[in-house]
Amino acid sequence: MWRNWTFARKLGAGYGLAGLVLLAISGMAYHTTFNLIGYNVLVDHTQQARVRLAQLGAALTDAETGERGYVITGNETYLAPYRSALGEVKTIGDELRGLAANDPEQQQRLAALAPLISRKLDELKQTIDLRRDQGLDAAAKIVDTNMGKATMDRIRAVVGAADRAAAQSLHRRAAEAGAAARMTMAVILWGGLVGALIVAAIGWLTTRSVTAPVGDAVGQMQSSSAELQAAANQQATGSREQATAMSEITTTISELLATSRQIAESAQRVAAIAEQTAASARTGSGAVDLAQEAIAGIRRQVDQIVAHMLELGGKSQQIGAVLDIVAELAEQTNILAINATIEAAGAGDSGRRFAVVADEIRKLADRVSGSAKEIRTLIDEVRAAVNTTVMATETGSKAVDAGARQFGEVASGFRQIAELVGTTTDAAREIELSTKQQSTAVEQVNVAIGSVAQNSKETEASAGQTLQTASQLAGLSRNLLRIIRPQLAA
């Protein structure tokens, strides 16, 4: 069945199959890329939830610190962190509930956390009111009950559980995003390889199925052309020997004159077509130049991306330096708190309250140090991601350079085509001029004929053989045209 197909049908089937393969590969790549984008969105969502949990714990700690400072000193300025934390706690709680809208377990933890936060804020407010209305002793009794500490410990436990759950979810979603990325790369790599192999196989089969019949037809045409040449030589020899049949020679020359005119008209059409082809080649060269300019613009954008990523890496280094300073300050604060605790212990009962404050300061310093370490870890991850992105962008830049070079070669090819078409146009015009001169010469020969060569029978036989060979050549030409473009042969 495949052997009976025409060239156009085989070519169309090959391109259609290749298009289906590319369409399937594109669909798979789109699906995996869509999943990868969804996983990245979930990862960002989980990271925001962890940041808000840390901010909630810090806000409650600030409120407790402000309350302790006011209870000890009675100075209203110590309540500034407490008042600021009240608004932050509510805002952060609302954001956490929005982030946990699709996570039932986190919603349960936040539901359990809300009454604990309210209880803690009520205890802080009660202590502040007692210190303001009844003095330090009344407020100290509330503190000595350790009710606030127990509530704060429960809050930290719930927040810690929520953060660990978010960390586990983040790890799982990051793993899913990595798997989706690897799947996308595999689809693009192997799909492109398989598609290229299929297209190559189609091209090979198409070429093989067309080469053989075209080669046979061309061989037969060459043989017929040789026979036609031999017959033409015989006809020329017989024409020199003809001495009679003046009317037949006159008719033959008239037909030759008409043929010369037809050749001149064909040469004119060839010149016009060649000029149109040259214009099309120039237009194609302009389009390729525009494509080269677009690729150059892409290269500039890639260079800007690399510069921005490098700048981001520099900013992350500056943040790391600031974190070193924060960690050092936390360590110094911790040492000072320990020294203050020792001094307060030596002061006896009068230094007990100061020891409580020193202990809280030491705990705050420990938390600041821990937070600095976590931020350091995140910055290192950002640096690694920046380095990876820079490497990928450089690879893309090299690919763009290769594409630009290929477009340059295509543009050069278009210019060469335009030059060749111009040469063809000049040749067609020369053929037209030569044909006109030939027509004039034939007219002169028609006037100058004064005798007819001898051996007219040989001339007639040679003419018959020439006609038969020409008929065979025409049949072979139709067969060749039917193989390549059957609609024209019909």
LINRA-V197663 format. One record per residue. RES is the residue in one small letter. PHI is phi in degrees with one decimal (999 if undefined). PSI is psi in radians with two decimals (none if undefined). NEAR is the number of other C-alpha atoms within 12 Angstrom. Layout:
res=RES phi=PHI psi=PSI near=NEAR
res=RES phi=PHI psi=PSI near=NEAR
This chain:
res=m phi=999 psi=-0.74 near=8
res=w phi=-63.9 psi=-0.62 near=16
res=r phi=-69.2 psi=-0.47 near=16
res=n phi=-82.7 psi=-0.15 near=13
res=w phi=-72.9 psi=2.64 near=20
res=t phi=-78.1 psi=2.91 near=25
res=f phi=-60.9 psi=-0.78 near=29
res=a phi=-63.1 psi=-0.66 near=22
res=r phi=-69.5 psi=-0.72 near=23
res=k phi=-62.3 psi=-0.76 near=28
res=l phi=-63.7 psi=-0.75 near=25
res=g phi=-63.3 psi=-0.72 near=17
res=a phi=-64.1 psi=-0.69 near=21
res=g phi=-64.0 psi=-0.81 near=25
res=y phi=-65.9 psi=-0.64 near=22
res=g phi=-63.8 psi=-0.77 near=17
res=l phi=-64.1 psi=-0.73 near=22
res=a phi=-62.3 psi=-0.70 near=26
res=g phi=-63.0 psi=-0.70 near=19
res=l phi=-62.8 psi=-0.72 near=17
res=v phi=-62.3 psi=-0.83 near=23
res=l phi=-63.2 psi=-0.64 near=26
res=l phi=-64.7 psi=-0.72 near=17
res=a phi=-64.5 psi=-0.74 near=20
res=i phi=-63.2 psi=-0.73 near=27
res=s phi=-63.2 psi=-0.70 near=21
res=g phi=-63.5 psi=-0.77 near=18
res=m phi=-64.6 psi=-0.72 near=25
res=a phi=-64.2 psi=-0.68 near=27
res=y phi=-64.5 psi=-0.72 near=21
res=h phi=-63.4 psi=-0.83 near=20
res=t phi=-66.9 psi=-0.64 near=27
res=t phi=-66.6 psi=-0.66 near=26
res=f phi=-62.1 psi=-0.76 near=19
res=n phi=-62.8 psi=-0.69 near=24
res=l phi=-62.9 psi=-0.72 near=27
res=i phi=-64.1 psi=-0.71 near=22
res=g phi=-63.4 psi=-0.71 near=21
res=y phi=-65.1 psi=-0.67 near=27
res=n phi=-64.9 psi=-0.65 near=26
res=v phi=-63.9 psi=-0.74 near=19
res=l phi=-64.2 psi=-0.67 near=28
res=v phi=-62.2 psi=-0.79 near=28
res=d phi=-63.0 psi=-0.68 near=23
res=h phi=-60.9 psi=-0.78 near=28
res=t phi=-67.9 psi=-0.67 near=35
res=q phi=-63.3 psi=-0.69 near=29
res=q phi=-62.1 psi=-0.69 near=24
res=a phi=-63.3 psi=-0.71 near=36
res=r phi=-65.8 psi=-0.68 near=33
res=v phi=-64.2 psi=-0.71 near=27
res=r phi=-68.1 psi=-0.63 near=31
res=l phi=-63.4 psi=-0.74 near=42
res=a phi=-63.9 psi=-0.69 near=34
res=q phi=-66.1 psi=-0.62 near=26
res=l phi=-64.2 psi=-0.80 near=37
res=g phi=-63.1 psi=-0.68 near=36
res=a phi=-66.1 psi=-0.68 near=30
res=a phi=-64.7 psi=-0.75 near=31
res=l phi=-64.6 psi=-0.66 near=42
res=t phi=-64.4 psi=-0.72 near=38
res=d phi=-61.9 psi=-0.71 near=31
res=a phi=-63.0 psi=-0.75 near=36
res=e phi=-66.5 psi=-0.67 near=41
res=t phi=-64.5 psi=-0.78 near=33
res=g phi=-61.7 psi=-0.71 near=35
res=e phi=-63.9 psi=-0.75 near=45
res=r phi=-64.9 psi=-0.72 near=42
res=g phi=-62.7 psi=-0.69 near=33
res=y phi=-69.7 psi=-0.71 near=33
res=v phi=-61.0 psi=-0.70 near=39
res=i phi=-74.3 psi=-0.77 near=32
res=t phi=-99.8 psi=-0.49 near=22
res=g phi=75.6 psi=0.16 near=25
res=n phi=-90.3 psi=2.18 near=18
res=e phi=-65.6 psi=-0.38 near=21
res=t phi=-65.8 psi=-0.41 near=17
res=y phi=-69.4 psi=-0.27 near=23
res=l phi=-83.2 psi=-0.07 near=30
res=a phi=-59.6 psi=-0.82 near=21
res=p phi=-61.8 psi=-0.60 near=26
res=y phi=-64.0 psi=-0.85 near=31
res=r phi=-64.7 psi=-0.70 near=27
res=s phi=-64.9 psi=-0.65 near=24
res=a phi=-68.5 psi=-0.50 near=30
res=l phi=-59.5 psi=-0.82 near=31
res=g phi=-68.7 psi=-0.67 near=20
res=e phi=-64.8 psi=-0.69 near=26
res=v phi=-61.1 psi=-0.76 near=33
res=k phi=-66.2 psi=-0.78 near=23
res=t phi=-63.0 psi=-0.79 near=19
res=i phi=-65.7 psi=-0.66 near=30
res=g phi=-60.9 psi=-0.74 near=34
res=d phi=-63.3 psi=-0.74 near=22
res=e phi=-64.3 psi=-0.69 near=23
res=l phi=-64.4 psi=-0.71 near=39
res=r phi=-64.0 psi=-0.62 near=26
res=g phi=-68.8 psi=-0.68 near=21
res=l phi=-69.8 psi=-0.50 near=28
res=a phi=-95.2 psi=0.35 near=30
res=a phi=-62.2 psi=-0.53 near=18
res=n phi=-104.6 psi=0.26 near=15
res=d phi=-125.6 psi=1.71 near=22
res=p phi=-60.3 psi=-0.66 near=16
res=e phi=-65.4 psi=-0.75 near=20
res=q phi=-67.8 psi=-0.58 near=31
res=q phi=-63.1 psi=-0.69 near=23
res=q phi=-64.9 psi=-0.71 near=20
res=r phi=-65.1 psi=-0.73 near=31
res=l phi=-66.5 psi=-0.60 near=35
res=a phi=-65.7 psi=-0.66 near=23
res=a phi=-72.9 psi=-0.47 near=21
res=l phi=-76.9 psi=-0.53 near=33
res=a phi=-60.3 psi=-0.87 near=27
res=p phi=-65.7 psi=-0.56 near=19
res=l phi=-64.7 psi=-0.73 near=28
res=i phi=-65.5 psi=-0.74 near=37
res=s phi=-61.4 psi=-0.74 near=23
res=r phi=-62.6 psi=-0.71 near=23
res=k phi=-66.5 psi=-0.76 near=33
res=l phi=-65.7 psi=-0.64 near=34
res=d phi=-65.3 psi=-0.70 near=21
res=e phi=-64.9 psi=-0.69 near=29
res=l phi=-65.3 psi=-0.74 near=40
res=k phi=-64.5 psi=-0.70 near=28
res=q phi=-63.0 psi=-0.76 near=25
res=t phi=-63.4 psi=-0.74 near=37
res=i phi=-63.2 psi=-0.76 near=39
res=d phi=-63.9 psi=-0.71 near=23
res=l phi=-64.9 psi=-0.69 near=24
res=r phi=-65.5 psi=-0.65 near=29
res=r phi=-74.0 psi=-0.65 near=23
res=d phi=-93.8 psi=-0.68 near=15
res=q phi=-116.2 psi=-0.16 near=17
res=g phi=105.4 psi=-3.08 near=20
res=l phi=-67.5 psi=-0.69 near=26
res=d phi=-62.9 psi=-0.78 near=20
res=a phi=-62.8 psi=-0.71 near=21
res=a phi=-69.0 psi=-0.63 near=30
res=a phi=-64.5 psi=-0.58 near=28
res=k phi=-63.2 psi=-0.69 near=19
res=i phi=-64.6 psi=-0.71 near=25
res=v phi=-66.3 psi=-0.69 near=28
res=d phi=-65.9 psi=-0.36 near=18
res=t phi=-69.2 psi=-0.26 near=15
res=n phi=60.2 psi=0.29 near=15
res=m phi=-65.5 psi=-0.72 near=23
res=g phi=-65.0 psi=-0.69 near=33
res=k phi=-64.4 psi=-0.74 near=24
res=a phi=-62.0 psi=-0.75 near=19
res=t phi=-63.2 psi=-0.74 near=27
res=m phi=-65.3 psi=-0.65 near=31
res=d phi=-63.8 psi=-0.70 near=21
res=r phi=-65.9 psi=-0.68 near=24
res=i phi=-62.5 psi=-0.80 near=34
res=r phi=-62.1 psi=-0.65 near=28
res=a phi=-63.4 psi=-0.78 near=21
res=v phi=-65.6 psi=-0.77 near=31
res=v phi=-63.2 psi=-0.71 near=37
res=g phi=-63.0 psi=-0.73 near=24
res=a phi=-62.9 psi=-0.73 near=24
res=a phi=-64.4 psi=-0.70 near=36
res=d phi=-67.2 psi=-0.71 near=31
res=r phi=-64.6 psi=-0.68 near=23
res=a phi=-63.8 psi=-0.70 near=26
res=a phi=-66.0 psi=-0.66 near=35
res=a phi=-64.1 psi=-0.74 near=24
res=q phi=-62.8 psi=-0.75 near=18
res=s phi=-63.4 psi=-0.68 near=26
res=l phi=-63.1 psi=-0.76 near=26
res=h phi=-62.7 psi=-0.76 near=21
res=r phi=-64.5 psi=-0.76 near=19
res=r phi=-70.0 psi=-0.59 near=27
res=a phi=-64.1 psi=-0.70 near=27
res=a phi=-63.2 psi=-0.72 near=19
res=e phi=-64.6 psi=-0.69 near=24
res=a phi=-64.5 psi=-0.70 near=27
res=g phi=-62.7 psi=-0.74 near=23
res=a phi=-62.8 psi=-0.71 near=20
res=a phi=-65.5 psi=-0.67 near=27
res=a phi=-64.3 psi=-0.76 near=26
res=r phi=-63.7 psi=-0.67 near=20
res=m phi=-63.0 psi=-0.73 near=24
res=t phi=-61.5 psi=-0.78 near=28
res=m phi=-63.7 psi=-0.71 near=21
res=a phi=-64.5 psi=-0.73 near=20
res=v phi=-63.0 psi=-0.79 near=26
res=i phi=-66.0 psi=-0.79 near=26
res=l phi=-67.3 psi=-1.03 near=18
res=w phi=-69.5 psi=-0.62 near=19
res=g phi=-63.5 psi=-0.76 near=25
res=g phi=-62.7 psi=-0.69 near=24
res=l phi=-64.9 psi=-0.82 near=17
res=v phi=-62.8 psi=-0.74 near=20
res=g phi=-61.2 psi=-0.74 near=26
res=a phi=-63.2 psi=-0.71 near=21
res=l phi=-63.8 psi=-0.72 near=17
res=i phi=-65.0 psi=-0.77 near=23
res=v phi=-62.4 psi=-0.71 near=25
res=a phi=-63.2 psi=-0.73 near=18
res=a phi=-63.8 psi=-0.72 near=18
res=i phi=-61.9 psi=-0.78 near=24
res=g phi=-62.2 psi=-0.69 near=23
res=w phi=-65.5 psi=-0.79 near=17
res=l phi=-63.6 psi=-0.74 near=21
res=t phi=-63.2 psi=-0.79 near=26
res=t phi=-62.5 psi=-0.74 near=19
res=r phi=-65.3 psi=-0.67 near=18
res=s phi=-74.0 psi=-0.36 near=26
res=v phi=-99.3 psi=-0.54 near=28
res=t phi=-62.5 psi=-0.77 near=19
res=a phi=-61.5 psi=-0.97 near=17
res=p phi=-64.0 psi=-0.62 near=24
res=v phi=-66.3 psi=-0.70 near=24
res=g phi=-62.5 psi=-0.75 near=19
res=d phi=-61.8 psi=-0.79 near=18
res=a phi=-63.6 psi=-0.71 near=27
res=v phi=-66.1 psi=-0.68 near=23
res=g phi=-61.2 psi=-0.78 near=18
res=q phi=-63.1 psi=-0.66 near=23
res=m phi=-65.3 psi=-0.70 near=26
res=q phi=-63.2 psi=-0.71 near=19
res=s phi=-63.7 psi=-0.78 near=19
res=s phi=-64.5 psi=-0.62 near=27
res=s phi=-64.6 psi=-0.68 near=24
res=a phi=-63.4 psi=-0.75 near=18
res=e phi=-62.7 psi=-0.70 near=24
res=l phi=-62.9 psi=-0.67 near=27
res=q phi=-65.0 psi=-0.76 near=22
res=a phi=-62.2 psi=-0.74 near=19
res=a phi=-64.7 psi=-0.64 near=27
res=a phi=-65.4 psi=-0.66 near=26
res=n phi=-63.5 psi=-0.73 near=20
res=q phi=-62.3 psi=-0.70 near=26
res=q phi=-64.6 psi=-0.67 near=29
res=a phi=-65.2 psi=-0.72 near=23
res=t phi=-63.6 psi=-0.75 near=20
res=g phi=-66.0 psi=-0.56 near=25
res=s phi=-66.4 psi=-0.66 near=32
res=r phi=-66.1 psi=-0.42 near=21
res=e phi=-92.0 psi=-0.12 near=20
res=q phi=-73.9 psi=2.45 near=25
res=a phi=-123.5 psi=-0.22 near=21
res=t phi=-125.7 psi=-2.85 near=22
res=a phi=60.1 psi=0.89 near=23
res=m phi=-61.4 psi=-0.64 near=22
res=s phi=-68.8 psi=-0.66 near=16
res=e phi=-65.0 psi=-0.70 near=22
res=i phi=-66.1 psi=-0.67 near=29
res=t phi=-63.4 psi=-0.76 near=24
res=t phi=-61.3 psi=-0.75 near=16
res=t phi=-62.5 psi=-0.72 near=21
res=i phi=-67.8 psi=-0.64 near=27
res=s phi=-61.6 psi=-0.75 near=23
res=e phi=-63.3 psi=-0.68 near=18
res=l phi=-63.6 psi=-0.64 near=23
res=l phi=-63.8 psi=-0.76 near=26
res=a phi=-63.1 psi=-0.69 near=21
res=t phi=-63.6 psi=-0.68 near=19
res=s phi=-62.1 psi=-0.72 near=27
res=r phi=-64.3 psi=-0.70 near=26
res=q phi=-62.8 psi=-0.70 near=18
res=i phi=-63.1 psi=-0.67 near=25
res=a phi=-62.6 psi=-0.77 near=26
res=e phi=-62.9 psi=-0.72 near=21
res=s phi=-62.8 psi=-0.67 near=21
res=a phi=-63.6 psi=-0.66 near=27
res=q phi=-62.9 psi=-0.76 near=25
res=r phi=-64.1 psi=-0.70 near=19
res=v phi=-61.2 psi=-0.72 near=25
res=a phi=-63.9 psi=-0.73 near=27
res=a phi=-63.5 psi=-0.77 near=22
res=i phi=-63.2 psi=-0.69 near=20
res=a phi=-63.4 psi=-0.68 near=27
res=e phi=-64.8 psi=-0.73 near=27
res=q phi=-62.1 psi=-0.72 near=19
res=t phi=-62.6 psi=-0.70 near=24
res=a phi=-63.1 psi=-0.72 near=27
res=a phi=-62.7 psi=-0.73 near=22
res=s phi=-63.7 psi=-0.69 near=20
res=a phi=-63.9 psi=-0.71 near=27
res=r phi=-64.4 psi=-0.69 near=26
res=t phi=-63.0 psi=-0.75 near=19
res=g phi=-62.3 psi=-0.65 near=24
res=s phi=-64.4 psi=-0.68 near=27
res=g phi=-63.8 psi=-0.71 near=22
res=a phi=-63.0 psi=-0.69 near=19
res=v phi=-65.4 psi=-0.66 near=27
res=d phi=-61.8 psi=-0.72 near=25
res=l phi=-62.6 psi=-0.71 near=18
res=a phi=-62.7 psi=-0.65 near=23
res=q phi=-63.2 psi=-0.73 near=26
res=e phi=-61.9 psi=-0.69 near=20
res=a phi=-63.5 psi=-0.71 near=18
res=i phi=-65.4 psi=-0.66 near=27
res=a phi=-62.0 psi=-0.67 near=24
res=g phi=-63.0 psi=-0.69 near=18
res=i phi=-61.9 psi=-0.72 near=23
res=r phi=-61.3 psi=-0.73 near=26
res=r phi=-62.7 psi=-0.69 near=19
res=q phi=-63.7 psi=-0.70 near=19
res=v phi=-62.9 psi=-0.71 near=27
res=d phi=-63.5 psi=-0.68 near=23
res=q phi=-63.5 psi=-0.68 near=18
res=i phi=-62.5 psi=-0.76 near=23
res=v phi=-60.7 psi=-0.76 near=26
res=a phi=-62.0 psi=-0.73 near=20
res=h phi=-66.1 psi=-0.68 near=19
res=m phi=-66.0 psi=-0.69 near=27
res=l phi=-63.8 psi=-0.69 near=25
res=e phi=-63.3 psi=-0.66 near=18
res=l phi=-63.0 psi=-0.69 near=23
res=g phi=-62.3 psi=-0.69 near=26
res=g phi=-64.4 psi=-0.69 near=19
res=k phi=-63.7 psi=-0.67 near=18
res=s phi=-65.5 psi=-0.59 near=27
res=q phi=-65.7 psi=-0.69 near=23
res=q phi=-63.3 psi=-0.69 near=17
res=i phi=-62.8 psi=-0.70 near=23
res=g phi=-60.8 psi=-0.68 near=25
res=a phi=-64.2 psi=-0.72 near=18
res=v phi=-63.9 psi=-0.68 near=18
res=l phi=-64.3 psi=-0.61 near=26
res=d phi=-60.7 psi=-0.71 near=21
res=i phi=-65.4 psi=-0.74 near=19
res=v phi=-63.3 psi=-0.74 near=25
res=a phi=-62.7 psi=-0.68 near=26
res=e phi=-65.9 psi=-0.71 near=21
res=l phi=-63.1 psi=-0.70 near=21
res=a phi=-63.6 psi=-0.69 near=27
res=e phi=-65.7 psi=-0.74 near=25
res=q phi=-64.8 psi=-0.68 near=20
res=t phi=-64.1 psi=-0.69 near=26
res=n phi=-62.5 psi=-0.74 near=26
res=i phi=-63.3 psi=-0.75 near=21
res=l phi=-63.7 psi=-0.66 near=23
res=a phi=-66.3 psi=-0.69 near=27
res=i phi=-64.3 psi=-0.75 near=26
res=n phi=-63.3 psi=-0.69 near=20
res=a phi=-65.6 psi=-0.65 near=26
res=t phi=-63.9 psi=-0.73 near=26
res=i phi=-63.1 psi=-0.77 near=20
res=e phi=-65.2 psi=-0.66 near=20
res=a phi=-67.9 psi=-0.64 near=22
res=a phi=-63.6 psi=-0.63 near=20
res=g phi=-72.2 psi=-0.36 near=15
res=a phi=-82.4 psi=-0.15 near=15
res=g phi=82.2 psi=-2.55 near=14
res=d phi=-64.3 psi=-0.61 near=13
res=s phi=-66.4 psi=-0.41 near=13
res=g phi=-99.0 psi=0.11 near=19
res=r phi=-63.6 psi=-0.78 near=22
res=r phi=-66.3 psi=-0.67 near=28
res=f phi=-64.0 psi=-0.57 near=29
res=a phi=-65.1 psi=-0.65 near=27
res=v phi=-61.6 psi=-0.80 near=29
res=v phi=-62.7 psi=-0.73 near=29
res=a phi=-63.4 psi=-0.68 near=31
res=d phi=-64.5 psi=-0.70 near=28
res=e phi=-65.3 psi=-0.69 near=30
res=i phi=-63.1 psi=-0.71 near=33
res=r phi=-63.3 psi=-0.74 near=28
res=k phi=-62.5 psi=-0.75 near=24
res=l phi=-61.2 psi=-0.69 near=27
res=a phi=-64.1 psi=-0.69 near=28
res=d phi=-62.2 psi=-0.74 near=26
res=r phi=-66.9 psi=-0.68 near=24
res=v phi=-62.3 psi=-0.74 near=30
res=s phi=-62.8 psi=-0.77 near=26
res=g phi=-62.0 psi=-0.75 near=21
res=s phi=-63.4 psi=-0.67 near=24
res=a phi=-61.9 psi=-0.69 near=27
res=k phi=-64.9 psi=-0.72 near=22
res=e phi=-64.0 psi=-0.72 near=20
res=i phi=-65.8 psi=-0.65 near=25
res=r phi=-59.3 psi=-0.74 near=26
res=t phi=-61.9 psi=-0.77 near=18
res=l phi=-63.3 psi=-0.67 near=21
res=i phi=-65.8 psi=-0.71 near=26
res=d phi=-60.3 psi=-0.70 near=19
res=e phi=-64.5 psi=-0.69 near=17
res=v phi=-63.1 psi=-0.73 near=24
res=r phi=-60.9 psi=-0.77 near=26
res=a phi=-61.1 psi=-0.75 near=20
res=a phi=-64.0 psi=-0.67 near=19
res=v phi=-63.9 psi=-0.77 near=27
res=n phi=-60.8 psi=-0.76 near=24
res=t phi=-61.6 psi=-0.74 near=18
res=t phi=-65.0 psi=-0.69 near=23
res=v phi=-62.8 psi=-0.75 near=26
res=m phi=-62.6 psi=-0.76 near=19
res=a phi=-63.8 psi=-0.69 near=18
res=t phi=-67.4 psi=-0.66 near=27
res=e phi=-63.8 psi=-0.69 near=23
res=t phi=-60.7 psi=-0.79 near=18
res=g phi=-61.2 psi=-0.64 near=23
res=s phi=-63.6 psi=-0.71 near=26
res=k phi=-63.3 psi=-0.69 near=19
res=a phi=-63.0 psi=-0.69 near=19
res=v phi=-64.0 psi=-0.71 near=27
res=d phi=-61.1 psi=-0.75 near=23
res=a phi=-61.6 psi=-0.75 near=18
res=g phi=-61.8 psi=-0.68 near=23
res=a phi=-63.4 psi=-0.72 near=26
res=r phi=-64.4 psi=-0.72 near=21
res=q phi=-63.3 psi=-0.71 near=19
res=f phi=-63.9 psi=-0.62 near=27
res=g phi=-62.7 psi=-0.72 near=25
res=e phi=-63.6 psi=-0.71 near=18
res=v phi=-62.1 psi=-0.75 near=23
res=a phi=-61.0 psi=-0.74 near=26
res=s phi=-61.7 psi=-0.70 near=21
res=g phi=-61.8 psi=-0.72 near=19
res=f phi=-62.8 psi=-0.69 near=27
res=r phi=-66.1 psi=-0.69 near=25
res=q phi=-63.6 psi=-0.70 near=19
res=i phi=-60.1 psi=-0.75 near=25
res=a phi=-61.6 psi=-0.70 near=27
res=e phi=-66.1 psi=-0.74 near=22
res=l phi=-64.5 psi=-0.69 near=20
res=v phi=-64.2 psi=-0.66 near=27
res=g phi=-61.8 psi=-0.73 near=27
res=t phi=-62.3 psi=-0.72 near=19
res=t phi=-61.9 psi=-0.69 near=24
res=t phi=-61.0 psi=-0.79 near=27
res=d phi=-62.3 psi=-0.72 near=22
res=a phi=-63.8 psi=-0.70 near=20
res=a phi=-63.0 psi=-0.68 near=27
res=r phi=-66.0 psi=-0.69 near=27
res=e phi=-63.5 psi=-0.69 near=19
res=i phi=-62.2 psi=-0.72 near=25
res=e phi=-60.1 psi=-0.79 near=27
res=l phi=-64.0 psi=-0.74 near=23
res=s phi=-63.4 psi=-0.65 near=19
res=t phi=-66.4 psi=-0.68 near=27
res=k phi=-63.0 psi=-0.73 near=26
res=q phi=-63.6 psi=-0.66 near=19
res=q phi=-63.6 psi=-0.69 near=23
res=s phi=-61.9 psi=-0.72 near=26
res=t phi=-64.0 psi=-0.73 near=21
res=a phi=-64.5 psi=-0.67 near=19
res=v phi=-63.7 psi=-0.69 near=27
res=e phi=-62.1 psi=-0.70 near=24
res=q phi=-65.2 psi=-0.70 near=17
res=v phi=-63.3 psi=-0.68 near=20
res=n phi=-62.2 psi=-0.64 near=25
res=v phi=-74.9 psi=-0.62 near=16
res=a phi=-82.9 psi=-0.13 near=15
res=i phi=-66.3 psi=2.14 near=23
res=g phi=-119.4 psi=-0.21 near=17
res=s phi=-149.6 psi=2.88 near=21
res=v phi=-115.6 psi=2.35 near=23
res=a phi=-66.5 psi=2.82 near=24
res=q phi=-86.3 psi=-3.12 near=21
res=n phi=60.6 psi=0.96 near=22
res=s phi=-66.9 psi=-0.48 near=26
res=k phi=-65.3 psi=-0.73 near=20
res=e phi=-62.8 psi=-0.61 near=24
res=t phi=-65.9 psi=-0.76 near=31
res=e phi=-64.8 psi=-0.71 near=25
res=a phi=-63.6 psi=-0.76 near=19
res=s phi=-64.1 psi=-0.66 near=27
res=a phi=-65.3 psi=-0.70 near=27
res=g phi=-63.1 psi=-0.74 near=19
res=q phi=-64.4 psi=-0.67 near=24
res=t phi=-63.0 psi=-0.73 near=27
res=l phi=-64.0 psi=-0.73 near=21
res=q phi=-64.1 psi=-0.78 near=19
res=t phi=-63.4 psi=-0.68 near=27
res=a phi=-64.4 psi=-0.66 near=24
res=s phi=-63.9 psi=-0.74 near=19
res=q phi=-62.1 psi=-0.72 near=23
res=l phi=-63.3 psi=-0.67 near=27
res=a phi=-66.1 psi=-0.70 near=21
res=g phi=-64.5 psi=-0.75 near=20
res=l phi=-63.3 psi=-0.66 near=28
res=s phi=-63.7 psi=-0.70 near=27
res=r phi=-65.0 psi=-0.69 near=23
res=n phi=-62.0 psi=-0.74 near=26
res=l phi=-63.6 psi=-0.71 near=29
res=l phi=-66.9 psi=-0.62 near=23
res=r phi=-65.7 psi=-0.59 near=23
res=i phi=-69.1 psi=-0.72 near=32
res=i phi=-86.0 psi=-0.88 near=25
res=r phi=-135.6 psi=1.53 near=20
res=p phi=-64.1 psi=-0.49 near=17
res=q phi=-66.9 psi=-0.53 near=14
res=l phi=-75.4 psi=-0.64 near=14
res=a phi=-64.1 psi=-0.59 near=16
res=a phi=-66.9 psi=none near=10
